[in-house]
Amino acid sequence: MRRTGKILAGALAVLLAGCLAAVYLTRDTAPNRVVEQVSVVDRRLLVTARQLLALAETTQEVELARQAARLADHEVDQAFATAVREAADFKPPKTGPVQQLNEKVSQAKARIAAQKERIAKLEKDAPSSDQAAGKLELAKAQLALDENELEDAQLDLARQGGDERSKLEQAAQEHTAAQKEPAPSARPAAMNTATLGGQIAAWWTLGERRAQVQAARQKALDRVTSLEWEHKMLEAMVDQKPAPSAAAPHNDSAPDEDNAALVARLRSLTDQRKTLMELDRRIQDGQQIADTYKNWIAILDARRVGVLHLLLGSLAWVLGILLVAVAAETGVRLAFREQRDRRRMYQQRFLGVLAVRLAAGVAILLIVFGTPSQTSIIIGLATAGLTVALKDFLLAFLGWFLLMGRNGVRVGDWVEIKGVGGEVIEVGLFTTVLLEMGNWANSGHPTGRRVSFMNGYAVDGHFFNFSTAGQWLWDELQVAVPAGGDPYGTAQRIRELVEKETESEAQLAEQDWERITRQYGTQSFSAKPSVDLRPASGGLEIQVRYITRGPQRYEVKSRLFRQIVDILHEAKTAGRDPGRIT
């Protein structure tokens, strides 16, 4: 691996490790998790119950989910009642901005009450006196101003945190309004347990749903534990404070201040007893919510066991099909074991085993995914399968039209297809058959093999074909001569020899090429042979290129070799190095 590849792999590994670490650290959060706003009243049980209501499917689950939501709503109502009463008993500090705002609110309320009484008296006198009517209008204007001052003072007090009761009352009103909204509707039963894939998905989904309900039940139990501890502590505080009637008998002659303190203590004890009763109700609601979720878990467990039963049955069918397939393959192998023709035996055995495996595969797929319920799906799958299976035949059929065209191939043409050269002996609807002629160095000598090609090569491949009727091609031969002789004279004699031997064929080739080039409007070619003298190791090399027919190439080259050997032999007898021919 190159250095760049190593650096890239290392960077990807570091990013992957970081992503996995982030996934682990955020494992307690979910995309659809609802975060409860901060409030003095804990409403998590209600939020959880409303979320689980959307997961209920069967009639029993829907009923249990609605019951849990009702109980959670009642528990929140009791919590609001306790919080509002405790906020009403809250005594603001005697000094500071909060005390000043409380005094301002009290004074504004007193002025508003006095203004309302004055307006009531003026409304009686207004019809009989114009002066009273003017005073009435002035009093109403003053009342509006006092009400605005009161609202501003209350808002300032709430911002300073001294009006907790108003906040709680507003939160309780919002909660009541929210409960009037329609609850999330239960989802219809959409689990498909008719197939193995649907059974696995249903079993997994029921397991996740059971975990959610179990988590909600644990929240309810934790709430019950917390409320019981709070109830125990408050009850101990109440029991430590003796009732006023027991501490001091009632005395009618007692001062008014003692009576006021006694009334305050009695009211405080009454509020604490009410709080204890509300805690008892909240504890009872939490226990009932936990029991409701417990019953829901039992239903989910029963459904999961039923799905597991179906899942095991489907797995049994799959294993049975596999066992039958193994037995059928063994039977097919034994059935074709005694045939004498081994090639036919192997072919029949392969087809039999393939048929058994295809049948088993189709049966298992039907068990896993079920039968397609829509005709369009069946047609689409069949069409896709046939297209993939018959791709080569479709391309071959289209290629036949191209081969039959103007620039195609004909019987007798010399062509090269995918590196195999030969003479075309058949152009069928799907295949082209060649009589192989070996490589071009041994042209004219058939190998005796018939080579078939699917006609698709004309669509997605390429082929070479002689474009002239004479099937002309350029051939070459090389003659090595030493530098000490007369290479120029030898080259000239070889050139004259080649021109004489190929003169007639060169003229026919030029005429044939002239017809082709004139048809396409291109420049004509020259078919005269060429002789090049090049330096080589140990001497010089004469390279001769000439035109000849493809089928006669070997014969022409053999004839030229014989005559060149004669020329070299004459050079040897004259005292020159004859060289060598390649």
C-alpha positions as a printed NumPy array, in Angstrom:
array([[  0.   ,   0.   ,   0.   ],
       [  1.305,   3.438,  -0.899],
       [  1.972,   6.137,   1.654],
       [ -1.101,   8.137,   0.581],
       [ -3.281,   5.046,   0.925],
       [ -1.896,   4.368,   4.412],
       [ -2.588,   7.947,   5.503],
       [ -6.133,   7.772,   4.119],
       [ -6.767,   4.434,   5.816],
       [ -5.455,   5.794,   9.12 ],
       [ -7.656,   8.896,   8.887],
       [-10.707,   6.781,   8.15 ],
       [ -9.89 ,   4.5  ,  11.084],
       [ -9.593,   7.496,  13.431],
       [-12.926,   8.931,  12.195],
       [-14.593,   5.532,  12.616],
       [-13.289,   5.234,  16.175],
       [-14.567,   8.746,  16.947],
       [-18.013,   7.95 ,  15.549],
       [-18.234,   4.729,  17.568],
       [-17.192,   6.575,  20.726],
       [-19.833,   9.265,  20.075],
       [-22.475,   6.59 ,  19.498],
       [-21.575,   4.97 ,  22.828],
       [-21.637,   8.254,  24.726],
       [-25.056,   9.173,  23.283],
       [-26.572,   5.712,  23.77 ],
       [-29.089,   6.962,  26.364],
       [-30.631,   9.456,  23.946],
       [-33.057,   8.608,  21.157],
       [-34.073,  10.586,  18.036],
       [-37.709,  10.676,  19.089],
       [-37.112,  11.262,  22.796],
       [-39.278,  14.007,  24.322],
       [-37.492,  16.207,  26.843],
       [-39.805,  17.348,  29.617],
       [-39.587,  21.038,  30.422],
       [-38.313,  22.012,  33.84 ],
       [-41.248,  22.376,  36.243],
       [-42.009,  22.105,  39.924],
       [-44.475,  19.328,  39.054],
       [-42.994,  16.148,  37.603],
       [-45.055,  15.085,  34.559],
       [-42.762,  12.385,  33.196],
       [-45.199,   9.578,  33.959],
       [-47.905,  11.321,  31.936],
       [-45.586,  12.052,  29.016],
       [-44.422,   8.404,  28.982],
       [-47.996,   7.118,  29.141],
       [-49.061,   9.273,  26.183],
       [-46.046,   8.081,  24.197],
       [-46.783,   4.427,  24.905],
       [-50.399,   4.92 ,  23.852],
       [-49.178,   5.306,  20.284],
       [-47.48 ,   1.87 ,  20.502],
       [-50.576,  -0.08 ,  21.505],
       [-51.919,  -2.424,  18.797],
       [-54.436,  -4.873,  20.159],
       [-57.664,  -3.948,  21.951],
       [-56.296,  -5.049,  25.334],
       [-53.125,  -3.014,  24.864],
       [-55.118,   0.076,  23.89 ],
       [-57.302,  -0.232,  26.986],
       [-54.29 ,  -0.65 ,  29.274],
       [-52.5  ,   2.288,  27.667],
       [-55.531,   4.554,  28.115],
       [-55.909,   3.44 ,  31.715],
       [-52.249,   4.271,  32.4  ],
       [-52.719,   7.702,  30.802],
       [-55.8  ,   8.407,  32.966],
       [-53.985,   7.381,  36.14 ],
       [-50.946,   9.474,  35.241],
       [-53.194,  12.471,  34.546],
       [-54.868,  12.061,  37.954],
       [-51.452,  11.84 ,  39.625],
       [-50.364,  15.098,  37.967],
       [-53.602,  16.809,  39.062],
       [-52.917,  15.816,  42.68 ],
       [-49.344,  17.098,  42.378],
       [-50.595,  20.447,  41.048],
       [-53.117,  20.739,  43.893],
       [-50.395,  20.131,  46.475],
       [-47.993,  22.563,  44.832],
       [-50.611,  25.342,  44.56 ],
       [-51.606,  24.982,  48.229],
       [-47.988,  24.988,  49.399],
       [-47.334,  28.07 ,  47.258],
       [-50.311,  29.808,  48.881],
       [-48.79 ,  29.211,  52.335],
       [-45.47 ,  30.647,  51.232],
       [-44.563,  33.76 ,  53.199],
       [-42.468,  36.308,  51.326],
       [-39.42 ,  37.823,  52.983],
       [-39.965,  40.867,  55.193],
       [-37.357,  42.96 ,  53.419],
       [-36.03 ,  43.31 ,  49.921],
       [-37.51 ,  43.887,  46.445],
       [-39.959,  40.991,  46.726],
       [-41.519,  42.478,  49.902],
       [-41.852,  45.867,  48.221],
       [-43.523,  44.316,  45.213],
       [-45.904,  42.358,  47.474],
       [-46.868,  45.561,  49.271],
       [-47.357,  47.286,  45.928],
       [-49.641,  44.462,  44.761],
       [-51.623,  44.58 ,  48.015],
       [-52.056,  48.351,  47.797],
       [-53.144,  48.099,  44.141],
       [-55.713,  45.445,  45.033],
       [-57.05 ,  47.587,  47.865],
       [-57.381,  50.634,  45.588],
       [-59.125,  48.539,  42.937],
       [-61.607,  47.233,  45.493],
       [-62.307,  50.759,  46.75 ],
       [-62.691,  52.073,  43.193],
       [-65.19 ,  49.331,  42.376],
       [-67.32 ,  50.218,  45.438],
       [-67.193,  53.924,  44.513],
       [-68.172,  53.15 ,  40.916],
       [-71.136,  51.101,  42.128],
       [-72.41 ,  54.079,  44.183],
       [-71.84 ,  56.545,  41.351],
       [-73.716,  54.347,  38.878],
       [-76.825,  54.746,  41.07 ],
       [-76.498,  58.569,  41.158],
       [-75.331,  59.099,  37.543],
       [-78.773,  59.185,  35.834],
       [-80.026,  62.001,  38.135],
       [-76.973,  64.275,  38.072],
       [-74.558,  65.374,  35.395],
       [-71.892,  65.91 ,  38.023],
       [-72.22 ,  62.295,  39.193],
       [-71.871,  61.104,  35.603],
       [-68.592,  62.983,  35.275],
       [-67.28 ,  61.514,  38.514],
       [-68.283,  58.052,  37.238],
       [-66.211,  58.442,  34.091],
       [-63.257,  59.685,  36.155],
       [-63.568,  56.732,  38.54 ],
       [-63.628,  54.225,  35.661],
       [-60.503,  55.768,  34.159],
       [-58.769,  55.575,  37.523],
       [-59.863,  51.92 ,  37.871],
       [-58.316,  51.055,  34.503],
       [-55.074,  52.734,  35.55 ],
       [-55.015,  50.841,  38.858],
       [-55.637,  47.528,  37.103],
       [-52.724,  48.184,  34.747],
       [-50.506,  49.013,  37.709],
       [-51.608,  45.804,  39.437],
       [-50.823,  43.706,  36.344],
       [-47.412,  45.359,  35.981],
       [-46.624,  44.775,  39.653],
       [-47.675,  41.133,  39.404],
       [-45.462,  40.635,  36.361],
       [-42.538,  42.234,  38.177],
       [-43.232,  40.004,  41.196],
       [-43.337,  36.892,  38.986],
       [-40.05 ,  37.884,  37.351],
       [-38.452,  38.225,  40.802],
       [-39.729,  34.757,  41.741],
       [-42.159,  35.928,  44.41 ],
       [-45.399,  34.805,  42.741],
       [-44.972,  31.039,  42.596],
       [-48.685,  30.438,  43.034],
       [-49.548,  32.295,  39.839],
       [-47.003,  30.242,  37.945],
       [-48.471,  27.024,  39.293],
       [-52.017,  28.071,  38.524],
       [-51.033,  28.97 ,  34.962],
       [-49.201,  25.638,  34.571],
       [-52.25 ,  23.789,  35.903],
       [-54.492,  25.585,  33.402],
       [-52.139,  24.68 ,  30.571],
       [-52.127,  21.069,  31.724],
       [-55.915,  20.98 ,  31.829],
       [-56.121,  22.486,  28.342],
       [-53.578,  19.969,  27.038],
       [-55.597,  17.072,  28.423],
       [-58.599,  18.224,  26.427],
       [-56.647,  17.656,  23.218],
       [-57.186,  14.258,  21.561],
       [-54.726,  11.634,  22.678],
       [-52.527,   9.903,  20.103],
       [-54.499,   7.2  ,  18.372],
       [-53.365,   3.621,  18.668],
       [-51.716,   2.099,  15.663],
       [-53.546,  -0.652,  13.797],
       [-52.036,  -4.08 ,  13.954],
       [-49.607,  -4.125,  11.023],
       [-47.303,  -7.018,  11.911],
       [-47.058,  -9.626,   9.193],
       [-46.505, -13.024,  10.792],
       [-47.297, -15.089,   7.701],
       [-43.684, -15.192,   6.514],
       [-40.388, -15.964,   8.186],
       [-39.095, -12.449,   7.573],
       [-42.243, -10.917,   9.072],
       [-42.044, -13.242,  12.081],
       [-38.445, -12.237,  12.797],
       [-39.355,  -8.546,  12.479],
       [-42.426,  -8.988,  14.726],
       [-40.432, -10.871,  17.373],
       [-37.787,  -8.134,  17.385],
       [-40.382,  -5.318,  17.48 ],
       [-42.291,  -6.905,  20.369],
       [-39.019,  -7.254,  22.283],
       [-38.223,  -3.556,  21.844],
       [-41.781,  -2.599,  22.827],
       [-41.566,  -4.765,  25.933],
       [-38.338,  -3.005,  26.92 ],
       [-40.066,   0.39 ,  26.563],
       [-43.031,  -0.665,  28.671],
       [-40.691,  -2.176,  31.276],
       [-38.782,   1.117,  31.442],
       [-42.064,   2.997,  31.949],
       [-43.049,   0.557,  34.725],
       [-39.721,   1.117,  36.434],
       [-40.314,   4.88 ,  36.301],
       [-43.673,   4.39 ,  38.   ],
       [-42.115,   2.211,  40.713],
       [-39.377,   4.789,  41.291],
       [-42.044,   7.478,  41.614],
       [-43.936,   5.349,  44.164],
       [-40.746,   4.867,  46.195],
       [-40.021,   8.61 ,  46.152],
       [-43.578,   9.521,  47.166],
       [-43.59 ,   6.935,  49.978],
       [-40.391,   8.431,  51.362],
       [-41.892,  11.942,  51.155],
       [-45.095,  10.719,  52.817],
       [-43.118,   9.086,  55.616],
       [-41.095,  12.209,  56.3  ],
       [-44.137,  14.516,  56.258],
       [-46.126,  12.161,  58.472],
       [-43.301,  12.099,  60.996],
       [-43.238,  15.916,  61.036],
       [-47.005,  16.087,  61.577],
       [-46.918,  13.537,  64.375],
       [-44.218,  15.491,  66.188],
       [-46.462,  18.586,  66.291],
       [-49.291,  18.1  ,  68.833],
       [-52.706,  19.385,  67.892],
       [-53.704,  22.709,  69.508],
       [-56.656,  21.118,  71.289],
       [-54.302,  18.74 ,  73.051],
       [-51.626,  21.286,  73.874],
       [-53.917,  23.937,  75.289],
       [-57.66 ,  23.687,  75.944],
       [-59.846,  26.187,  74.242],
       [-60.422,  29.291,  76.306],
       [-63.003,  31.866,  75.28 ],
       [-61.221,  34.528,  77.272],
       [-57.956,  34.119,  75.404],
       [-56.633,  37.16 ,  73.596],
       [-57.409,  37.629,  69.904],
       [-53.732,  37.205,  68.974],
       [-53.651,  33.749,  70.565],
       [-56.81 ,  32.789,  68.716],
       [-55.303,  33.947,  65.402],
       [-52.164,  31.895,  66.016],
       [-54.288,  28.924,  66.947],
       [-56.309,  29.268,  63.744],
       [-53.099,  29.524,  61.713],
       [-51.734,  26.353,  63.306],
       [-54.965,  24.504,  62.679],
       [-54.989,  25.586,  59.052],
       [-51.352,  24.528,  58.685],
       [-52.081,  21.089,  60.115],
       [-55.125,  20.806,  57.864],
       [-53.025,  21.617,  54.808],
       [-50.44 ,  19.059,  55.848],
       [-53.116,  16.409,  56.286],
       [-54.47 ,  17.261,  52.846],
       [-50.949,  16.901,  51.469],
       [-50.668,  13.487,  53.104],
       [-53.971,  12.422,  51.559],
       [-52.851,  13.682,  48.142],
       [-49.588,  11.794,  48.527],
       [-51.587,   8.669,  49.359],
       [-53.631,   9.132,  46.182],
       [-50.5  ,   9.735,  44.106],
       [-48.881,   6.622,  45.566],
       [-51.98 ,   4.635,  44.75 ],
       [-52.006,   6.027,  41.2  ],
       [-48.339,   5.122,  40.744],
       [-48.93 ,   1.581,  41.963],
       [-51.884,   1.19 ,  39.637],
       [-49.811,   2.544,  36.731],
       [-47.078,   0.005,  37.522],
       [-49.669,  -2.791,  37.676],
       [-51.125,  -1.634,  34.359],
       [-47.731,  -1.766,  32.698],
       [-47.149,  -5.169,  34.264],
       [-50.316,  -6.481,  32.635],
       [-49.25 ,  -4.912,  29.346],
       [-45.868,  -6.668,  29.613],
       [-47.68 ,  -9.971,  30.17 ],
       [-49.681,  -9.428,  26.975],
       [-46.524,  -8.597,  25.031],
       [-44.811, -11.698,  26.405],
       [-47.75 , -13.838,  25.31 ],
       [-47.697, -12.314,  21.832],
       [-43.951, -12.809,  21.615],
       [-44.283, -16.474,  22.566],
       [-46.918, -16.894,  19.849],
       [-44.641, -15.259,  17.274],
       [-41.761, -17.458,  18.448],
       [-43.972, -20.512,  17.896],
       [-44.651, -19.422,  14.315],
       [-40.971, -18.592,  13.818],
       [-39.865, -22.045,  14.933],
       [-42.476, -23.597,  12.645],
       [-41.145, -21.644,   9.666],
       [-37.578, -22.65 ,  10.525],
       [-38.74 , -26.264,  10.692],
       [-40.177, -25.917,   7.185],
       [-36.888, -24.46 ,   5.923],
       [-34.858, -27.251,   7.515],
       [-37.278, -29.832,   6.122],
       [-36.93 , -28.384,   2.614],
       [-33.143, -28.454,   2.913],
       [-33.256, -32.065,   4.102],
       [-35.515, -33.053,   1.198],
       [-33.195, -31.207,  -1.209],
       [-30.17 , -33.127,   0.118],
       [-32.034, -36.406,  -0.245],
       [-33.191, -35.479,  -3.758],
       [-29.63 , -34.57 ,  -4.814],
       [-28.411, -37.922,  -3.521],
       [-31.157, -39.688,  -5.474],
       [-30.27 , -37.791,  -8.662],
       [-26.596, -38.705,  -8.325],
       [-27.479, -42.365,  -7.784],
       [-29.946, -42.41 , -10.679],
       [-27.356, -41.286, -13.246],
       [-24.447, -43.24 , -11.828],
       [-24.679, -46.319, -14.084],
       [-24.749, -44.618, -17.507],
       [-21.91 , -45.508, -19.863],
       [-21.618, -42.122, -21.516],
       [-19.861, -40.153, -18.825],
       [-20.229, -36.783, -20.539],
       [-23.972, -37.289, -20.83 ],
       [-24.092, -38.577, -17.267],
       [-22.359, -35.499, -15.892],
       [-24.625, -33.244, -17.924],
       [-27.825, -34.927, -16.739],
       [-26.569, -35.05 , -13.159],
       [-25.747, -31.346, -13.234],
       [-29.173, -30.448, -14.632],
       [-30.947, -32.636, -12.083],
       [-29.026, -31.169,  -9.136],
       [-29.581, -27.657, -10.466],
       [-33.34 , -28.258, -10.743],
       [-33.5  , -29.584,  -7.183],
       [-31.564, -26.614,  -5.802],
       [-33.654, -24.104,  -7.718],
       [-36.867, -25.677,  -6.452],
       [-35.564, -25.662,  -2.866],
       [-34.418, -22.051,  -3.207],
       [-37.794, -20.911,  -4.549],
       [-39.615, -22.735,  -1.751],
       [-37.386, -21.169,   0.926],
       [-37.829, -17.708,  -0.59 ],
       [-41.604, -18.156,  -0.497],
       [-41.377, -19.079,   3.189],
       [-39.106, -16.137,   4.001],
       [-40.817, -13.427,   1.941],
       [-44.175, -14.949,   0.993],
       [-45.914, -14.92 ,  -2.356],
       [-46.051, -11.57 ,  -4.174],
       [-49.503, -10.083,  -3.714],
       [-49.441,  -7.809,  -6.751],
       [-49.414,  -8.806, -10.399],
       [-47.141,  -5.903, -11.321],
       [-44.491,  -7.157,  -8.884],
       [-44.613, -10.648, -10.377],
       [-44.366,  -9.322, -13.918],
       [-41.519,  -6.996, -12.959],
       [-39.533,  -9.746, -11.25 ],
       [-40.114, -12.166, -14.133],
       [-39.083,  -9.555, -16.686],
       [-35.963,  -8.645, -14.745],
       [-35.002, -12.302, -14.373],
       [-35.528, -13.045, -18.057],
       [-33.585,  -9.95 , -19.056],
       [-30.606, -11.008, -16.963],
       [-30.795, -14.646, -18.067],
       [-31.278, -13.91 , -21.78 ],
       [-28.998, -10.885, -22.022],
       [-26.502, -12.646, -24.305],
       [-29.235, -13.974, -26.594],
       [-30.84 , -10.541, -26.901],
       [-27.502,  -8.938, -27.773],
       [-26.78 , -11.737, -30.242],
       [-30.132, -11.225, -31.967],
       [-29.52 ,  -7.48 , -32.271],
       [-25.97 ,  -8.113, -33.464],
       [-27.281, -10.304, -36.308],
       [-29.05 ,  -7.268, -37.795],
       [-25.782,  -5.306, -37.683],
       [-23.83 ,  -8.151, -39.277],
       [-26.387,  -8.389, -42.072],
       [-25.955,  -4.694, -42.804],
       [-23.65 ,  -2.927, -45.17 ],
       [-20.589,  -3.09 , -42.934],
       [-21.2  ,  -6.606, -41.634],
       [-19.624,  -9.937, -42.534],
       [-20.429, -12.467, -45.234],
       [-19.635, -16.115, -45.737],
       [-16.075, -16.383, -47.107],
       [-14.805, -13.175, -45.452],
       [-11.551, -13.242, -43.584],
       [-12.162, -11.753, -40.165],
       [-10.62 , -11.52 , -36.727],
       [-13.005, -11.709, -33.751],
       [-11.687, -11.42 , -30.181],
       [ -8.164, -12.294, -31.321],
       [ -9.202, -15.357, -33.367],
       [ -8.757, -15.131, -37.139],
       [-10.317, -17.278, -39.796],
       [-12.729, -17.597, -42.661],
       [-16.44 , -17.076, -42.08 ],
       [-18.349, -20.247, -42.938],
       [-21.71 , -19.428, -41.318],
       [-23.578, -16.345, -40.08 ],
       [-26.553, -17.52 , -38.055],
       [-29.298, -15.764, -36.137],
       [-27.346, -15.981, -32.888],
       [-23.826, -17.183, -33.762],
       [-21.036, -16.591, -36.272],
       [-18.895, -19.644, -37.14 ],
       [-15.273, -19.34 , -38.294],
       [-12.864, -21.883, -39.722],
       [ -9.785, -20.96 , -37.716],
       [ -6.678, -20.213, -39.756],
       [ -4.236, -19.866, -36.895],
       [ -2.271, -16.653, -36.45 ],
       [ -1.434, -14.456, -39.381],
       [  2.108, -15.819, -39.546],
       [  0.71 , -19.149, -40.76 ],
       [ -2.216, -17.942, -42.858],
       [ -3.643, -20.393, -45.301],
       [ -3.207, -23.351, -42.938],
       [ -6.472, -24.152, -41.125],
       [ -6.158, -25.522, -37.618],
       [ -9.199, -27.747, -38.151],
       [-11.215, -26.034, -35.417],
       [-14.616, -24.464, -35.82 ],
       [-14.964, -21.429, -33.604],
       [-18.414, -20.05 , -32.745],
       [-19.069, -16.552, -31.434],
       [-22.334, -15.113, -30.163],
       [-23.3  , -12.223, -32.424],
       [-23.207,  -9.879, -29.431],
       [-19.635,  -8.947, -30.353],
       [-21.096,  -6.711, -33.071],
       [-22.918,  -4.665, -30.35 ],
       [-20.601,  -4.518, -27.342],
       [-17.278,  -5.421, -29.015],
       [-15.424,  -5.064, -32.305],
       [-14.147,  -7.22 , -35.168],
       [-11.732,  -6.881, -38.091],
       [-12.762,  -7.659, -41.662],
       [-10.981,  -7.333, -44.986],
       [-12.693,  -4.452, -46.793],
       [-11.647,  -5.592, -50.307],
       [-12.736,  -8.516, -52.413],
       [ -9.134,  -9.697, -52.868],
       [ -8.449,  -9.889, -49.168],
       [ -5.18 ,  -7.985, -49.518],
       [ -2.67 ,  -7.575, -46.745],
       [  0.861,  -6.273, -46.316],
       [  3.508,  -8.858, -45.546],
       [  7.175,  -8.38 , -44.794],
       [ 10.44 , -10.309, -44.63 ],
       [ 13.873,  -9.406, -43.305],
       [ 17.346, -10.271, -44.663],
       [ 20.488,  -9.646, -42.56 ],
       [ 23.734,  -8.957, -44.511],
       [ 27.208,  -8.098, -43.188],
       [ 28.431,  -4.537, -43.505],
       [ 31.582,  -5.586, -45.356],
       [ 29.824,  -6.841, -48.5  ],
       [ 27.675,  -4.985, -51.008],
       [ 24.407,  -4.574, -49.121],
       [ 23.129,  -1.933, -51.479],
       [ 23.5  ,  -4.161, -54.489],
       [ 21.843,  -7.055, -52.662],
       [ 18.967,  -4.819, -51.546],
       [ 18.453,  -3.589, -55.084],
       [ 18.336,  -7.114, -56.501],
       [ 15.86 ,  -8.204, -53.793],
       [ 13.697,  -5.178, -54.563],
       [ 13.61 ,  -6.   , -58.264],
       [ 12.771,  -9.607, -57.438],
       [  9.888,  -8.691, -55.153],
       [  8.474,  -6.139, -57.609],
       [  8.565,  -8.71 , -60.417],
       [  6.915, -11.444, -58.355],
       [  4.156,  -9.198, -56.908],
       [  3.58 ,  -6.9  , -59.883],
       [  0.311,  -8.472, -61.01 ],
       [ -1.083,  -8.693, -57.478],
       [ -0.041,  -5.089, -56.754],
       [ -1.934,  -3.835, -59.794],
       [ -5.077,  -5.776, -58.792],
       [ -4.79 ,  -4.496, -55.226],
       [ -4.515,  -0.879, -56.404],
       [ -7.581,  -1.291, -58.608],
       [ -9.529,  -2.893, -55.741],
       [ -8.453,  -0.204, -53.278],
       [ -9.185,   2.551, -55.772],
       [-12.771,   1.354, -55.992],
       [-13.089,   1.341, -52.212],
       [-11.444,   4.744, -51.699],
       [-13.479,   6.326, -54.462],
       [-16.652,   5.036, -52.775],
       [-15.755,   6.726, -49.482],
       [-14.016,   9.75 , -51.023],
       [-10.56 ,   9.09 , -49.556],
       [ -7.093,   9.082, -51.091],
       [ -5.996,   5.958, -53.004],
       [ -3.082,   3.778, -51.844],
       [  0.055,   2.574, -53.586],
       [  0.7  ,  -1.185, -53.636],
       [  4.342,  -1.063, -54.739],
       [  6.782,  -2.971, -52.51 ],
       [  9.283,  -1.057, -50.367],
       [ 12.831,  -1.993, -49.347],
       [ 14.549,  -0.378, -46.356],
       [ 18.19 ,  -0.835, -45.347],
       [ 18.66 ,  -0.477, -41.585],
       [ 21.638,  -0.935, -39.286],
       [ 21.594,  -4.045, -37.156],
       [ 23.905,  -5.866, -34.75 ],
       [ 26.815,  -7.314, -36.697],
       [ 25.883,  -5.686, -40.011],
       [ 22.874,  -4.357, -41.87 ],
       [ 19.274,  -5.508, -42.231],
       [ 17.165,  -5.372, -45.384],
       [ 13.394,  -5.065, -44.626],
       [ 11.029,  -5.782, -47.488],
       [  7.264,  -5.033, -47.405],
       [  4.965,  -6.152, -50.213],
       [  1.264,  -6.719, -50.906],
       [ -0.299, -10.166, -51.261],
       [ -3.587, -11.976, -50.837],
       [ -4.377, -13.283, -47.391],
       [ -5.079, -16.905, -48.435],
       [ -1.924, -16.979, -50.622],
       [  0.385, -15.277, -48.16 ],
       [  2.292, -18.387, -47.124],
       [  2.745, -19.56 , -50.721],
       [  4.054, -16.158, -51.914],
       [  6.457, -15.832, -48.988],
       [  7.838, -19.356, -49.632],
       [  8.452, -18.551, -53.298],
       [ 10.226, -15.309, -52.429],
       [ 12.373, -17.09 , -49.859],
       [ 13.593, -19.58 , -52.468],
       [ 14.535, -16.849, -54.941],
       [ 16.237, -14.721, -52.249],
       [ 18.252, -17.777, -51.224],
       [ 19.395, -18.07 , -54.815],
       [ 20.471, -14.414, -54.81 ],
       [ 22.402, -14.899, -51.584],
       [ 23.985, -18.068, -52.978],
       [ 25.184, -16.181, -56.041],
       [ 26.634, -13.535, -53.706],
       [ 28.49 , -16.261, -51.821],
       [ 29.992, -17.734, -54.961],
       [ 31.134, -14.225, -55.876],
       [ 33.049, -14.013, -52.579],
       [ 30.606, -12.015, -50.542],
       [ 28.926, -12.943, -47.25 ],
       [ 25.425, -14.148, -48.168],
       [ 23.798, -12.971, -44.885],
       [ 20.699, -14.601, -43.414],
       [ 16.938, -14.409, -44.024],
       [ 14.219, -13.946, -41.399]])
